[in-house]
Structures are given as structure tokens and as C-alpha cells.
Amino acid sequence: MKKIRVAYRLMLLGIHIAVGLIIVATLLRRGESRPPDDRGRKVVRWWLKRSSHIMGLRVKVSGVVPERPVLVVCNHISWLDIPVLGGVLPVSFVSKSDIRDWRVLGVITGRGGTLFIRRGGKNAANEAAEQIAFRLRRGDSIALFPEGTTTDGISVRRFHPRLFGAAAHPGVAVQPVAIRYPHPLGVHPAAPFVRNEPLFSHGVRALGEKRIDVEVTLCPPIARQPVDRRTLSRLAHEAIREVVEQQPEDLRTRSRG
């Protein structure tokens, strides 16, 4: 049954990706230097939301969707987080620059407003923060995963504070978002993308599940105050950790061990 489910969903995803390429060629011709307009954001949001549904993700959202540009920061469990979060919020994502060179994904994400940043080097983080700040000033909400890697979903790793400097622009708030994949075992075993598992292998495993429940919690936004980026990072981390670590104590202990 799982093999049939995987094959069926792969077929639907193939069709959906083809639709995405048509959208890129017709509605999102603005290029990477010009992020999508309001219509484009709605189309991208629909496409990602539909992707989640095809993959069997059932998303439950709590909290208030912000109406103004915000810096969205979220814990990171899996590549599944991207269609989930992008289907809930009208955001552009931050991604490493080499994704731009991927044939299909690079085209769709680039035209969809993804901000590609260079990693490594002394000034890479500062350059990335400046690019994010520029996009925020233009009225775009930007989403990033400040842990810098995926986790098991049981706990939240330390946030890297440098990119929080992008929220220094007056009127820009930090929007903490917590993602959970609840399961009787604590975290759905097919959700975490960890331990160097190949992407295709993980994708097949996730698509084979009948459904994967996802909880997205929009925590209260953190208004920019006269505090430094480390304080912003700490406040966002505390808000997200409080939601994510609502797990049985034995799971949290196992994660730390």
C-alpha cells in the first residue's frame, strides 16, 4: 500500500511541479532581483500549500498571521518545513546560494522570491543580514531558520544571532514560529531530516505515510526595541522552545543525551 501511495503522490507532485514551471514562465517573470508582487505572493503561497496537501501534510495553525513585513524565525526539523511555512505565511525564504544552480528547484525558488546568500567567509553573515534588511525595507517578509541545521524536533538548538541584525529597521518585528510534527511517540518518525539521510530516501519515507500532522504556532511577535541582536535571538529562541519542547520528559532527556 505504501508503494502505491508513494507512486501516486510522486505523480501528483510531478504534475504540480510542471504547473509551478508554467507559473514561473507566465506570472513570475520578474526575476530574482525583483521579488513577487502581491499577486505573485498569493500564487507562491497557494503552490506551497498545495504541495503540502499532496504530500499528506495536514497543517493546523494557531496564532495571528502578521499583516506587516516581519522577520520570521522558525525552528528547523525538515525540508518539509518550507512548504508548510510558505503555505501559511506570505514569506520569502533565505537559502544557501548553491540552490540557485539546481535546474528545476533553483528556477522555481528564485522566481518565487527566495533570497540566496553566500555562506562562509568573514563577512558572509553581515552581507546576508544587509540583504535581508533591504528586502524587509521593501515590504517583504523574510523567513529563516536560525539554528542553521535540521534537528530531531524534540528540542531547539542554539540560534545564531547575526542575522537578527536585519530586524534593526524601524517598524520591523521578529515573528517567532514554532513547528511541530506531533505523534503518539512525541515527534512523527518520518518528519525529521537528520543523520545525513539522502533527500530522496527521506522523501519516499515521508510520502509513504498516510498523513503527517503538523502544528504551526505563531508566537507573539517581538517588537524591535532598543535591544541588541543577541537579545532578540534569545527572546525568539525562548518563545519557540516553550512550544516545541512540550514533549514527554524521557524524549527530551534522550535528545540531550
C-alpha positions as CSV (number, residue, x, y, z in Angstrom):
1,M,0.0,0.0,0.0
2,K,2.8,2.4,0.8
3,K,4.5,1.8,-2.6
4,I,1.2,2.7,-4.3
5,R,0.8,5.8,-2.2
6,V,4.4,6.9,-2.9
7,A,3.9,6.4,-6.7
8,Y,0.6,8.2,-6.7
9,R,2.0,11.2,-4.8
10,L,5.1,11.4,-6.9
11,M,2.9,11.5,-10.0
12,L,0.8,14.3,-8.5
13,L,4.0,16.2,-7.4
14,G,5.4,15.9,-10.9
15,I,2.2,17.5,-12.3
16,H,2.3,20.1,-9.6
17,I,6.0,21.0,-10.4
18,A,5.1,21.3,-14.1
19,V,2.3,23.7,-13.0
20,G,4.9,25.6,-11.0
21,L,7.2,26.0,-14.0
22,I,4.3,27.3,-16.0
23,I,3.6,29.8,-13.3
24,V,7.2,30.8,-13.3
25,A,7.1,31.4,-17.1
26,T,3.9,33.4,-17.0
27,L,3.1,35.1,-13.7
28,L,6.5,35.3,-12.0
29,R,8.7,36.7,-14.7
30,R,10.1,39.5,-12.5
31,G,13.4,37.7,-11.8
32,E,15.3,37.2,-8.6
33,S,16.2,40.9,-8.1
34,R,12.5,41.8,-8.1
35,P,10.6,39.7,-5.5
36,P,6.9,38.7,-6.3
37,D,4.2,41.4,-6.0
38,D,1.1,40.8,-4.0
39,R,-0.4,38.6,-6.7
40,G,2.8,36.6,-7.0
41,R,3.0,36.1,-3.3
42,K,-0.5,34.7,-3.3
43,V,0.3,32.3,-6.1
44,V,3.5,31.1,-4.4
45,R,1.6,30.6,-1.2
46,W,-1.1,28.6,-3.0
47,W,1.6,26.5,-4.7
48,L,3.4,25.6,-1.5
49,K,0.1,25.0,0.4
50,R,-1.0,22.6,-2.4
51,S,2.4,20.9,-2.3
52,S,1.9,20.2,1.5
53,H,-1.5,18.7,0.8
54,I,-0.3,16.4,-1.9
55,M,2.5,15.1,0.4
56,G,-0.1,14.2,3.0
57,L,0.8,17.0,5.4
58,R,-2.2,18.2,7.5
59,V,-1.4,21.6,8.9
60,K,-3.0,23.1,11.9
61,V,-2.2,26.8,12.6
62,S,-2.6,28.7,15.8
63,G,-1.9,32.4,16.4
64,V,-2.3,35.5,14.3
65,V,-0.8,35.9,10.8
66,P,1.1,39.2,10.7
67,E,-0.2,41.9,8.3
68,R,3.0,43.9,8.0
69,P,6.5,42.8,7.0
70,V,8.3,40.7,9.6
71,L,11.4,38.7,10.1
72,V,10.1,35.2,10.6
73,V,12.3,32.9,12.6
74,C,11.5,29.2,12.9
75,N,12.9,26.0,14.3
76,H,14.0,23.6,11.6
77,I,13.2,19.9,11.5
78,S,12.9,19.0,7.9
79,W,12.8,20.3,4.3
80,L,9.0,19.7,4.8
81,D,9.1,22.9,7.0
82,I,9.4,25.0,3.8
83,P,6.2,24.1,2.1
84,V,4.4,24.1,5.4
85,L,5.6,27.5,6.5
86,G,5.3,29.0,3.0
87,G,1.7,27.8,2.7
88,V,0.8,29.6,6.0
89,L,2.7,32.9,5.7
90,P,3.4,35.1,2.6
91,V,7.2,34.9,3.1
92,S,10.3,34.7,1.0
93,F,12.9,32.2,2.3
94,V,16.7,32.5,2.9
95,S,18.7,29.8,1.2
96,K,22.3,29.0,0.5
97,S,23.5,30.3,-2.8
98,D,24.2,26.9,-4.5
99,I,20.5,26.1,-4.5
100,R,20.2,28.7,-7.3
101,D,22.1,26.4,-9.6
102,W,19.6,23.5,-9.2
103,R,17.8,23.1,-12.5
104,V,14.1,23.0,-11.5
105,L,14.1,23.9,-7.8
106,G,16.5,26.8,-8.4
107,V,14.3,28.3,-11.0
108,I,11.1,28.0,-9.1
109,T,12.6,29.2,-5.8
110,G,14.5,32.1,-7.4
111,R,11.4,33.4,-9.2
112,G,9.4,32.8,-6.1
113,G,11.4,35.4,-4.2
114,T,14.0,33.2,-2.4
115,L,16.9,35.2,-1.1
116,F,20.2,33.3,-1.9
117,I,23.1,34.1,0.4
118,R,26.7,33.1,0.4
119,R,27.9,31.0,3.3
120,G,31.4,31.0,4.7
121,G,34.0,33.8,4.7
122,K,34.5,36.6,7.3
123,N,31.7,38.9,6.0
124,A,29.2,36.4,4.8
125,A,26.8,36.8,7.7
126,N,27.0,40.6,7.7
127,E,26.3,40.6,3.9
128,A,23.3,38.3,4.4
129,A,21.9,40.5,7.2
130,E,22.2,43.5,4.9
131,Q,20.4,41.7,2.1
132,I,17.6,40.6,4.4
133,A,17.3,44.2,5.8
134,F,17.0,45.6,2.3
135,R,14.2,43.2,1.4
136,L,12.4,44.0,4.7
137,R,12.6,47.7,3.9
138,R,11.0,46.9,0.5
139,G,8.0,45.4,2.3
140,D,8.8,41.7,2.0
141,S,8.5,39.3,5.0
142,I,11.6,37.1,5.2
143,A,11.8,33.7,6.8
144,L,14.9,32.0,8.1
145,F,15.9,29.0,10.3
146,P,18.5,30.4,12.8
147,E,19.6,27.0,14.1
148,G,21.4,26.6,10.8
149,T,20.6,22.9,10.5
150,T,17.8,20.5,11.0
151,T,17.0,18.8,14.3
152,D,15.1,15.8,15.7
153,G,12.1,18.0,16.6
154,I,12.4,17.2,20.3
155,S,14.5,20.2,21.3
156,V,15.6,23.5,19.8
157,R,19.3,24.2,19.2
158,R,21.0,27.5,19.8
159,F,20.1,30.3,17.4
160,H,22.8,32.1,15.5
161,P,22.2,35.8,16.3
162,R,23.9,37.5,13.4
163,L,21.0,37.5,11.0
164,F,18.8,39.1,13.7
165,G,20.6,42.3,13.0
166,A,18.3,42.6,9.9
167,A,15.4,43.5,12.2
168,A,17.1,46.8,13.2
169,H,14.9,48.6,10.6
170,P,12.3,50.7,12.4
171,G,8.8,49.1,12.3
172,V,10.1,45.6,11.7
173,A,9.1,43.0,14.2
174,V,10.6,39.5,14.8
175,Q,7.9,36.8,14.3
176,P,8.8,33.6,16.1
177,V,7.2,30.5,14.7
178,A,7.3,27.0,16.2
179,I,6.8,23.9,14.0
180,R,5.9,20.5,15.5
181,Y,5.1,17.2,13.9
182,P,3.0,15.6,16.8
183,H,2.8,11.9,17.1
184,P,2.0,9.4,19.9
185,L,5.7,8.8,20.0
186,G,6.3,12.5,20.5
187,V,7.6,13.5,17.0
188,H,6.4,11.8,13.9
189,P,9.3,9.5,13.0
190,A,9.1,10.3,9.2
191,A,9.4,14.1,9.8
192,P,13.0,14.8,10.9
193,F,15.5,15.1,8.1
194,V,18.7,14.3,10.0
195,R,21.8,12.0,10.2
196,N,22.8,12.7,6.6
197,E,19.9,10.7,5.2
198,P,19.7,11.2,1.4
199,L,16.9,13.6,0.4
200,F,15.3,11.1,-2.0
201,S,15.2,8.4,0.7
202,H,13.6,10.7,3.2
203,G,11.1,11.9,0.6
204,V,10.0,8.4,-0.2
205,R,9.7,7.6,3.5
206,A,7.6,10.8,4.2
207,L,5.4,10.2,1.1
208,G,4.7,6.7,2.2
209,E,2.9,7.9,5.3
210,K,-0.9,8.1,5.2
211,R,-0.7,11.5,6.8
212,I,1.7,13.6,8.8
213,D,0.1,16.1,11.2
214,V,1.9,19.5,11.5
215,E,1.3,22.1,14.2
216,V,2.4,25.7,13.3
217,T,2.3,28.1,16.2
218,L,2.7,31.8,15.6
219,C,4.1,33.1,18.8
220,P,3.5,36.8,19.8
221,P,5.8,39.0,17.7
222,I,8.7,40.7,19.3
223,A,8.7,44.4,18.5
224,R,12.0,46.0,17.8
225,Q,13.2,47.7,20.9
226,P,16.5,49.2,21.9
227,V,18.0,45.7,22.3
228,D,20.8,44.0,20.5
229,R,20.6,41.1,18.1
230,R,21.7,38.6,20.8
231,T,18.7,39.6,22.9
232,L,16.3,39.3,20.0
233,S,17.8,35.9,19.3
234,R,17.4,34.8,22.9
235,L,13.8,36.0,23.1
236,A,12.8,34.3,19.9
237,H,14.5,31.1,21.0
238,E,12.7,31.1,24.3
239,A,9.3,31.6,22.7
240,I,9.8,28.8,20.2
241,R,11.4,26.4,22.7
242,E,8.5,26.7,25.0
243,V,6.2,25.4,22.3
244,V,8.5,22.8,20.8
245,E,9.7,21.2,24.0
246,Q,6.1,20.2,25.1
247,Q,7.3,16.6,24.9
248,P,7.5,13.8,27.5
249,E,10.5,14.2,29.7
250,D,12.0,10.9,28.6
251,L,12.1,12.2,25.0
252,R,13.8,15.4,26.0
253,T,16.4,13.5,28.0
254,R,17.1,11.2,25.1
255,S,17.6,14.2,22.8
256,R,20.1,15.8,25.2
257,G,21.9,12.5,25.6
